[in-house]
Amino acid sequence: MDFDFKTAVAPLVVIVAVATVAFISMGVMGRSTVFMMVLPSMIVFSVIAFFFGMKHGEFRASP
């Protein structure tokens, strides 16, 4: 499979958006807590995980 950047990042954006909406709508935490603490943490973690996953995929694909 050959992924470009948009195809690879789109699922991450969808997952973070769905999780944010779920946290807000289910009343698990307050809206300000979600936007000021949880959402930035999810974004930073997804960027780090994406970077390491991309590097691991490059390593596995190299001969």
N, C-alpha and C positions, 0 to 999 in steps of 0.2 A: 504494500500500500504506500502511496505517496501523498503525504499531507503537506499543505501549505500552511502558512501562519494563521490565516483566518479560520481554516477548517479545524486546526488544533486548539485555538483559543476559544472558539464559540461554545463548546460544551462546558468549559470552565466558567465562562460568564453566565451561562444558563444555570449552572449548579449554584453559584453564589447568589444569583438573583432569586432563585426559588427558595433557598435556605433563608435569605433575608426576609422575604415575604412570609414564610412559614413562622419564623420567630416572632414577627410583628403580629400576624393575624391570630396566632394561637395564644397570645398573651403570656408567653413564657417569660419575657423580659419587657421592660419599658422601651418605648420607641427611641428615646435618647440613648439608652444603654446600647441598643442594637446598632444605631448609626455611629456612635462615638467609640465603641469598644469592639463589638463583635464583627461588624462589617470590615473595618480596616485589618483586623486580624485574619479574617478569611481571605482577603485580597492578598496580603503579604504571604500567607501560607500557600495559596494557589500559585503565586508567581515563583516561589522557591521550589515547590513540588514540580511545576512545569519545567523549570530550568534543569533540575536534576533528572527528571524523566527524559527530557530531550537529549541531555548528554549521555545518559545510559543507552538510549536508543541509537545514538550515533556510534557509541562504543560497540554495541551488539551488531550493528550493521557493517562495521569495518571488517575487512578480511583478516 
